[in-house]
Amino acid sequence: MNERQRLENALLEFIERVVKEPSSEEDVKILPAMAHELIELWKI
């Protein structure tokens, strides 16, 4: 697995975890930024 795939998986796991059961308000605040980064990865 290359670095891009690892980053993509980590972002997806974070987004999925926060959507299902947010652990902090900070997680919810950064969710849009994480989604944006995932979209940028998919553009590459």
GICORJO-V143911 format. One record per pair of residues at least 12 apart in sequence whose ideal C-beta (glycine too) atoms are under 7 Angstrom apart, sorted by sequence separation. I is the first residue (numbers start at 1). J is the second residue. D is the distance in Angstrom with one decimal. If there is no record, write none. Layout:
BEGIN
i->I j->J d->D
i->I j->J d->D
END
This chain:
BEGIN
i->18 j->31 d->5.4
i->15 j->31 d->6.6
i->15 j->34 d->5.7
i->14 j->34 d->5.7
i->15 j->35 d->6.2
i->11 j->34 d->5.5
i->15 j->38 d->7.0
i->11 j->37 d->6.1
i->12 j->38 d->6.7
i->11 j->38 d->4.5
i->8 j->38 d->6.7
i->8 j->41 d->5.4
i->7 j->41 d->6.5
i->4 j->41 d->6.4
END
